[in-house]
């Protein structure tokens, strides 16, 4: 019998009305009353719900969804196309419960081309990066690539850190109204991005208290998930308070006992690679039998690092190498994050109603990925992406985000000393050196201005506002970073999480040149030495990303690293294991203002006129006195 084809709604984006029509059709397709588009038969299939392997299974697909799963030959309906992979093992498409796509520095369509051959078919985008650049267009930005046909499912979580603290301002401001609107507008919005400003959650007097609790309240109203960020919170009282606030997860666990305590207090644990080996081995030793509250995430991983390491598949292999069974490790990137983010009707398993996102493995123990299907058809073959890569002409609201309406000059970076002084006391910060107080040092004065001291690893660091048009500048001295090479400066528009321009340099003239070049190219990296630009990287979208391939971006990054090798970089060790000598790329994270940071430098604001502020207390202090 031949059945008439049915016209289905376009389900690139999930919405309730179309969902009903799609599932009505899937019901009839599963019963063999309507034809299926294709049938994929595999040698083995992992049922992640029961953690069992099923032999010789067929996956019946209608549109982008799965209609039927069962033993080979059991489906009774008509099928247009049949594919047989007898030697491959099928597991669900991998998902990320917490990732900043902006940190790959690729726009979403090119991110898909990069990570889908690594098995990643869906991502919960922690979107406070682009939100801080253009908050009003945040949701439109994250749904654009999918609307254009990209096979990657992106579930945006509007950023709680917009702005990151009450002492920052810029391209976005989110509170109760914005969060409620985002959650109401699209079923693709899964909740609230990581709540990072812990002092604001715990202190009713904090100026961000009402804004953040308003966003949490709006998320509860819409039954979304509130993601957390518990960096530095290791005592039992703080862990209890964190969980009591409704913050459902933490990806900042560094140590086994910390993770164990957070797990036992109801938090969903999202493990990153740097802590994964110790924690996995320790949880196995402790006899953890229920791993449903554990997932693996990449959080921030550049395109260059993904080309070298892989995506979340790297995390899965690392877990297997450290003693976790492949089946549990796969659960940690499929059904576990999908359950946590309340997305199981659509992703997380090879089951009816879900998108037909399937990773085909040649070797389970090695997690050797042979092919990836997404939206019911092949998306990658080996390491090659073969899915749809839409060409998107990103509009001005995405590409014209560095708003500086004047020339930045060397004078902007001059730090004036009190009149008549030959030396000053200066406040210094050291990257990733978290202390209740700042460092104090005596510095020389020349022509009325406080000076760097390269012999003691002291250089100048600055934040240039890129949102108001005025290019407001804050500046101070930092210890153990930046160039010792004369007339040299490095800067970027990638400065978590506010993403103003930051510049570090051995001369004010070089710092000004970097800021002006970043304005001209609308974002990225610029390295200046001897009055010339010796390397640049373009992030033309939001000052955070590029609409190019990972390989093209990596070529620019490698040229930047090579140019960086010609510079003498200062270094002052701290207790952070992720601050190392050489090209100071991690300076982009040294501008964070969330816990456990205390004293920070931000763009000048009413609450911090010089930009130097303690985000725990709101105290300010002169940079020299």
RAKAZI-V762946 format. One record per residue. RES is the residue in three letters. SS is DSSP state (A for helix, B for strand, O for the rest). NEAR is the number of other ideal C-beta (glycine too) atoms within 8 Angstrom. Layout:
res=RES ss=SS near=NEAR
res=RES ss=SS near=NEAR
//
This chain:
res=UNK ss=O near=3
res=UNK ss=O near=4
res=UNK ss=O near=8
res=UNK ss=O near=4
res=UNK ss=O near=5
res=UNK ss=O near=6
res=UNK ss=O near=3
res=UNK ss=O near=10
res=UNK ss=O near=7
res=UNK ss=O near=5
res=UNK ss=O near=12
res=UNK ss=O near=7
res=UNK ss=O near=9
res=UNK ss=O near=9
res=UNK ss=O near=8
res=UNK ss=A near=6
res=UNK ss=A near=7
res=UNK ss=A near=11
res=UNK ss=A near=11
res=UNK ss=A near=8
res=UNK ss=A near=10
res=UNK ss=A near=13
res=UNK ss=A near=9
res=UNK ss=A near=8
res=UNK ss=A near=13
res=UNK ss=A near=13
res=UNK ss=A near=8
res=UNK ss=A near=9
res=UNK ss=A near=16
res=UNK ss=A near=10
res=UNK ss=O near=7
res=UNK ss=O near=9
res=UNK ss=O near=7
res=UNK ss=O near=11
res=UNK ss=O near=10
res=UNK ss=B near=16
res=UNK ss=B near=10
res=UNK ss=B near=13
res=UNK ss=B near=13
res=UNK ss=B near=13
res=UNK ss=B near=13
res=UNK ss=B near=15
res=UNK ss=B near=9
res=UNK ss=B near=11
res=UNK ss=B near=13
res=UNK ss=B near=15
res=UNK ss=B near=11
res=UNK ss=O near=15
res=UNK ss=O near=7
res=UNK ss=O near=5
res=UNK ss=O near=9
res=UNK ss=B near=6
res=UNK ss=B near=9
res=UNK ss=B near=10
res=UNK ss=B near=7
res=UNK ss=B near=10
res=UNK ss=B near=14
res=UNK ss=B near=15
res=UNK ss=B near=16
res=UNK ss=B near=16
res=UNK ss=B near=15
res=UNK ss=B near=13
res=UNK ss=O near=10
res=UNK ss=O near=9
res=UNK ss=B near=15
res=UNK ss=B near=15
res=UNK ss=B near=11
res=UNK ss=B near=13
res=UNK ss=B near=11
res=UNK ss=B near=7
res=UNK ss=B near=9
res=UNK ss=O near=7
res=UNK ss=O near=5
res=UNK ss=O near=7
res=UNK ss=O near=12
res=UNK ss=O near=4
res=UNK ss=O near=13
res=UNK ss=O near=9
res=UNK ss=B near=12
res=UNK ss=B near=7
res=UNK ss=B near=7
res=UNK ss=B near=7
res=UNK ss=B near=8
res=UNK ss=B near=5
res=UNK ss=B near=12
res=UNK ss=B near=8
res=UNK ss=B near=5
res=UNK ss=B near=12
res=UNK ss=B near=13
res=UNK ss=B near=16
res=UNK ss=B near=12
res=UNK ss=B near=16
res=UNK ss=O near=16
res=UNK ss=B near=16
res=UNK ss=B near=16
res=UNK ss=B near=14
res=UNK ss=B near=13
res=UNK ss=B near=12
res=UNK ss=B near=13
res=UNK ss=O near=11
res=UNK ss=A near=12
res=UNK ss=A near=10
res=UNK ss=A near=11
res=UNK ss=A near=14
res=UNK ss=O near=12
res=UNK ss=B near=15
res=UNK ss=O near=12
res=UNK ss=A near=14
res=UNK ss=A near=14
res=UNK ss=A near=14
res=UNK ss=A near=13
res=UNK ss=A near=15
res=UNK ss=A near=11
res=UNK ss=A near=17
res=UNK ss=A near=12
res=UNK ss=A near=17
res=UNK ss=A near=13
res=UNK ss=A near=14
res=UNK ss=O near=14
res=UNK ss=B near=15
res=UNK ss=B near=17
res=UNK ss=B near=16
res=UNK ss=B near=13
res=UNK ss=B near=16
res=UNK ss=B near=12
res=UNK ss=B near=14
res=UNK ss=B near=14
res=UNK ss=A near=15
res=UNK ss=A near=16
res=UNK ss=A near=12
res=UNK ss=A near=16
res=UNK ss=A near=17
res=UNK ss=A near=14
res=UNK ss=A near=14
res=UNK ss=A near=14
res=UNK ss=A near=5
res=UNK ss=A near=9
res=UNK ss=A near=16
res=UNK ss=A near=12
res=UNK ss=A near=7
res=UNK ss=A near=11
res=UNK ss=A near=13
res=UNK ss=A near=13
res=UNK ss=A near=11
res=UNK ss=A near=14
res=UNK ss=A near=14
res=UNK ss=A near=8
res=UNK ss=O near=9
res=UNK ss=O near=8
res=UNK ss=O near=13
res=UNK ss=O near=11
res=UNK ss=O near=17
res=UNK ss=B near=12
res=UNK ss=B near=14
res=UNK ss=B near=13
res=UNK ss=B near=16
res=UNK ss=B near=15
res=UNK ss=B near=18
res=UNK ss=O near=17
res=UNK ss=O near=14
res=UNK ss=O near=14
res=UNK ss=O near=13
res=UNK ss=O near=12
res=UNK ss=O near=14
res=UNK ss=O near=12
res=UNK ss=O near=10
res=UNK ss=O near=11
res=UNK ss=O near=12
res=UNK ss=O near=7
res=UNK ss=O near=14
res=UNK ss=O near=10
res=UNK ss=O near=14
res=UNK ss=O near=8
res=UNK ss=O near=13
res=UNK ss=O near=10
res=UNK ss=A near=10
res=UNK ss=A near=7
res=UNK ss=A near=12
res=UNK ss=A near=15
res=UNK ss=A near=11
res=UNK ss=A near=8
res=UNK ss=A near=13
res=UNK ss=A near=13
res=UNK ss=A near=6
res=UNK ss=A near=7
res=UNK ss=O near=11
res=UNK ss=O near=7
res=UNK ss=O near=13
res=UNK ss=O near=14
res=UNK ss=O near=12
res=UNK ss=B near=13
res=UNK ss=B near=15
res=UNK ss=B near=14
res=UNK ss=B near=13
res=UNK ss=B near=18
res=UNK ss=O near=12
res=UNK ss=O near=15
res=UNK ss=A near=13
res=UNK ss=A near=10
res=UNK ss=A near=14
res=UNK ss=A near=12
res=UNK ss=A near=7
res=UNK ss=O near=8
res=UNK ss=O near=4
res=UNK ss=O near=4
res=UNK ss=O near=11
res=UNK ss=O near=7
res=UNK ss=O near=10
res=UNK ss=A near=12
res=UNK ss=A near=7
res=UNK ss=A near=11
res=UNK ss=A near=13
res=UNK ss=A near=9
res=UNK ss=A near=11
res=UNK ss=A near=17
res=UNK ss=A near=13
res=UNK ss=A near=9
res=UNK ss=A near=14
res=UNK ss=A near=14
res=UNK ss=A near=10
res=UNK ss=A near=8
res=UNK ss=O near=9
res=UNK ss=O near=5
res=UNK ss=O near=12
res=UNK ss=B near=13
res=UNK ss=B near=13
res=UNK ss=B near=16
res=UNK ss=B near=13
res=UNK ss=O near=14
res=UNK ss=O near=16
res=UNK ss=O near=9
res=UNK ss=O near=8
res=UNK ss=O near=12
res=UNK ss=O near=8
res=UNK ss=O near=6
res=UNK ss=A near=6
res=UNK ss=A near=6
res=UNK ss=A near=10
res=UNK ss=A near=15
res=UNK ss=A near=9
res=UNK ss=A near=9
res=UNK ss=A near=16
res=UNK ss=A near=11
res=UNK ss=A near=6
res=UNK ss=O near=10
res=UNK ss=O near=7
res=UNK ss=O near=15
res=UNK ss=O near=10
res=UNK ss=B near=15
res=UNK ss=B near=15
res=UNK ss=O near=12
res=UNK ss=O near=9
res=UNK ss=O near=13
res=UNK ss=O near=6
res=UNK ss=O near=10
res=UNK ss=A near=9
res=UNK ss=A near=6
res=UNK ss=A near=10
res=UNK ss=A near=15
res=UNK ss=A near=11
res=UNK ss=A near=11
res=UNK ss=A near=15
res=UNK ss=A near=11
res=UNK ss=A near=6
res=UNK ss=O near=10
res=UNK ss=O near=4
res=UNK ss=O near=16
res=UNK ss=B near=11
res=UNK ss=B near=13
res=UNK ss=B near=14
res=UNK ss=B near=18
res=UNK ss=O near=12
res=UNK ss=A near=9
res=UNK ss=A near=7
res=UNK ss=A near=12
res=UNK ss=A near=14
res=UNK ss=A near=9
res=UNK ss=A near=9
res=UNK ss=A near=13
res=UNK ss=A near=14
res=UNK ss=A near=10
res=UNK ss=A near=11
res=UNK ss=A near=13
res=UNK ss=A near=10
res=UNK ss=A near=6
res=UNK ss=O near=7
res=UNK ss=O near=5
res=UNK ss=O near=8
res=UNK ss=O near=4
res=UNK ss=O near=5
res=UNK ss=O near=12
res=UNK ss=O near=7
res=UNK ss=O near=10
res=UNK ss=B near=12
res=UNK ss=B near=13
res=UNK ss=B near=14
res=UNK ss=O near=15
res=UNK ss=O near=13
res=UNK ss=B near=12
res=UNK ss=O near=7
res=UNK ss=O near=11
res=UNK ss=O near=10
res=UNK ss=A near=13
res=UNK ss=A near=11
res=UNK ss=A near=8
res=UNK ss=A near=16
res=UNK ss=A near=10
res=UNK ss=A near=5
res=UNK ss=A near=7
res=UNK ss=O near=8
res=UNK ss=O near=13
res=UNK ss=A near=16
res=UNK ss=A near=13
res=UNK ss=A near=12
res=UNK ss=A near=15
res=UNK ss=A near=16
res=UNK ss=A near=11
res=UNK ss=A near=12
res=UNK ss=A near=14
res=UNK ss=A near=13
res=UNK ss=A near=7
res=UNK ss=O near=10
res=UNK ss=O near=7
res=UNK ss=O near=12
res=UNK ss=O near=6
res=UNK ss=A near=11
res=UNK ss=A near=10
res=UNK ss=A near=10
res=UNK ss=A near=14
res=UNK ss=A near=13
res=UNK ss=A near=13
res=UNK ss=O near=16
res=UNK ss=O near=16
res=UNK ss=O near=16
res=UNK ss=A near=12
res=UNK ss=A near=14
res=UNK ss=A near=17
res=UNK ss=A near=13
res=UNK ss=A near=10
res=UNK ss=A near=13
res=UNK ss=O near=12
res=UNK ss=O near=10
res=UNK ss=O near=13
res=UNK ss=O near=10
res=UNK ss=O near=5
res=UNK ss=O near=10
res=UNK ss=O near=15
res=UNK ss=O near=14
res=UNK ss=O near=13
res=UNK ss=O near=14
res=UNK ss=O near=8
res=UNK ss=O near=10
res=UNK ss=O near=9
res=UNK ss=O near=15
res=UNK ss=B near=15
res=UNK ss=O near=15
res=UNK ss=O near=15
res=UNK ss=B near=13
res=UNK ss=B near=15
res=UNK ss=B near=14
res=UNK ss=B near=13
res=UNK ss=B near=9
res=UNK ss=B near=7
res=UNK ss=O near=7
res=UNK ss=O near=6
res=UNK ss=O near=6
res=UNK ss=O near=13
res=UNK ss=B near=7
res=UNK ss=B near=14
res=UNK ss=B near=8
res=UNK ss=B near=12
res=UNK ss=B near=16
res=UNK ss=B near=15
res=UNK ss=B near=15
res=UNK ss=O near=10
res=UNK ss=O near=14
res=UNK ss=B near=9
res=UNK ss=B near=9
res=UNK ss=B near=14
res=UNK ss=B near=14
res=UNK ss=B near=6
res=UNK ss=O near=7
res=UNK ss=O near=4
res=UNK ss=B near=7
res=UNK ss=B near=11
res=UNK ss=O near=7
res=UNK ss=O near=14
res=UNK ss=O near=6
res=UNK ss=O near=10
res=UNK ss=O near=9
res=UNK ss=O near=4
res=UNK ss=O near=10
res=UNK ss=O near=4
res=UNK ss=O near=9
res=UNK ss=O near=6
res=UNK ss=A near=5
res=UNK ss=A near=8
res=UNK ss=A near=11
res=UNK ss=A near=11
res=UNK ss=O near=7
res=UNK ss=O near=14
res=UNK ss=O near=12
res=UNK ss=O near=9
res=UNK ss=B near=11
res=UNK ss=O near=6
res=UNK ss=O near=7
res=UNK ss=O near=4
res=UNK ss=O near=12
res=UNK ss=O near=6
res=UNK ss=A near=10
res=UNK ss=A near=6
res=UNK ss=A near=14
res=UNK ss=A near=14
res=UNK ss=O near=8
res=UNK ss=O near=12
res=UNK ss=B near=7
res=UNK ss=O near=11
res=UNK ss=O near=7
res=UNK ss=O near=5
res=UNK ss=O near=3
res=UNK ss=O near=8
res=UNK ss=O near=4
res=UNK ss=B near=8
res=UNK ss=B near=12
res=UNK ss=B near=10
res=UNK ss=B near=13
res=UNK ss=B near=15
res=UNK ss=B near=13
res=UNK ss=B near=14
res=UNK ss=B near=12
res=UNK ss=O near=14
res=UNK ss=O near=11
res=UNK ss=O near=10
res=UNK ss=O near=7
res=UNK ss=O near=7
res=UNK ss=O near=3
res=UNK ss=O near=6
res=UNK ss=O near=9
res=UNK ss=B near=11
res=UNK ss=B near=7
res=UNK ss=B near=12
res=UNK ss=B near=6
res=UNK ss=B near=15
res=UNK ss=B near=8
res=UNK ss=B near=13
res=UNK ss=B near=6
res=UNK ss=O near=4
res=UNK ss=O near=7
res=UNK ss=B near=10
res=UNK ss=B near=12
res=UNK ss=O near=8
res=UNK ss=O near=9
res=UNK ss=B near=10
res=UNK ss=A near=10
res=UNK ss=A near=4
res=UNK ss=A near=7
res=UNK ss=O near=11
res=UNK ss=B near=12
res=UNK ss=B near=16
res=UNK ss=B near=16
res=UNK ss=B near=15
res=UNK ss=B near=15
res=UNK ss=B near=16
res=UNK ss=B near=16
res=UNK ss=O near=14
res=UNK ss=O near=16
res=UNK ss=O near=9
res=UNK ss=O near=7
res=UNK ss=B near=8
res=UNK ss=O near=7
res=UNK ss=O near=14
res=UNK ss=O near=9
res=UNK ss=B near=12
res=UNK ss=B near=13
res=UNK ss=B near=13
res=UNK ss=B near=17
res=UNK ss=B near=16
res=UNK ss=B near=15
res=UNK ss=B near=13
res=UNK ss=O near=11
res=UNK ss=O near=16
res=UNK ss=O near=14
res=UNK ss=B near=15
res=UNK ss=O near=9
res=UNK ss=O near=10
res=UNK ss=O near=5
res=UNK ss=O near=10
res=UNK ss=B near=15
res=UNK ss=B near=15
res=UNK ss=B near=17
res=UNK ss=B near=14
res=UNK ss=B near=13
res=UNK ss=O near=14
res=UNK ss=O near=13
res=UNK ss=O near=12
res=UNK ss=O near=10
res=UNK ss=O near=13
res=UNK ss=O near=14
res=UNK ss=O near=16
res=UNK ss=O near=15
res=UNK ss=B near=15
res=UNK ss=B near=14
res=UNK ss=B near=14
res=UNK ss=B near=17
res=UNK ss=B near=18
res=UNK ss=O near=15
res=UNK ss=O near=11
res=UNK ss=A near=12
res=UNK ss=A near=9
res=UNK ss=A near=15
res=UNK ss=A near=17
res=UNK ss=A near=13
res=UNK ss=A near=12
res=UNK ss=A near=16
res=UNK ss=A near=16
res=UNK ss=A near=10
res=UNK ss=A near=12
res=UNK ss=A near=17
res=UNK ss=A near=12
res=UNK ss=A near=6
res=UNK ss=A near=11
res=UNK ss=O near=11
res=UNK ss=O near=15
res=UNK ss=B near=16
res=UNK ss=B near=12
res=UNK ss=B near=14
res=UNK ss=B near=16
res=UNK ss=B near=15
res=UNK ss=B near=12
res=UNK ss=O near=6
res=UNK ss=O near=7
res=UNK ss=B near=6
res=UNK ss=B near=9
res=UNK ss=B near=9
res=UNK ss=B near=12
res=UNK ss=B near=12
res=UNK ss=B near=10
res=UNK ss=B near=9
res=UNK ss=O near=15
res=UNK ss=O near=10
res=UNK ss=B near=13
res=UNK ss=O near=16
res=UNK ss=O near=15
res=UNK ss=O near=14
res=UNK ss=B near=12
res=UNK ss=B near=14
res=UNK ss=O near=11
res=UNK ss=O near=7
res=UNK ss=O near=8
res=UNK ss=A near=14
res=UNK ss=A near=7
res=UNK ss=A near=9
res=UNK ss=A near=15
res=UNK ss=A near=11
res=UNK ss=A near=8
res=UNK ss=A near=11
res=UNK ss=A near=12
res=UNK ss=A near=9
res=UNK ss=A near=9
res=UNK ss=A near=14
res=UNK ss=A near=9
res=UNK ss=A near=9
res=UNK ss=A near=11
res=UNK ss=A near=13
res=UNK ss=O near=8
res=UNK ss=O near=8
res=UNK ss=O near=12
res=UNK ss=O near=6
res=UNK ss=B near=13
res=UNK ss=O near=12
res=UNK ss=O near=10
res=UNK ss=O near=9
res=UNK ss=O near=5
res=UNK ss=O near=10
res=UNK ss=O near=5
res=UNK ss=O near=8
res=UNK ss=O near=5
res=UNK ss=O near=7
res=UNK ss=O near=9
res=UNK ss=O near=6
res=UNK ss=O near=4
res=UNK ss=O near=8
res=UNK ss=O near=9
res=UNK ss=O near=11
res=UNK ss=O near=5
res=UNK ss=O near=11
res=UNK ss=A near=13
res=UNK ss=A near=11
res=UNK ss=A near=8
res=UNK ss=A near=9
res=UNK ss=O near=14
res=UNK ss=O near=10
res=UNK ss=O near=13
res=UNK ss=O near=14
res=UNK ss=O near=12
res=UNK ss=O near=6
res=UNK ss=O near=10
res=UNK ss=O near=11
res=UNK ss=B near=12
res=UNK ss=B near=13
res=UNK ss=B near=12
res=UNK ss=O near=16
res=UNK ss=O near=14
res=UNK ss=O near=11
res=UNK ss=O near=11
res=UNK ss=O near=4
res=UNK ss=O near=9
res=UNK ss=O near=12
res=UNK ss=O near=7
res=UNK ss=O near=10
res=UNK ss=O near=14
res=UNK ss=B near=14
res=UNK ss=B near=13
res=UNK ss=B near=11
res=UNK ss=O near=15
res=UNK ss=O near=5
res=UNK ss=O near=5
res=UNK ss=O near=11
res=UNK ss=O near=6
res=UNK ss=B near=10
res=UNK ss=O near=9
res=UNK ss=O near=7
res=UNK ss=O near=11
res=UNK ss=B near=13
res=UNK ss=O near=5
//
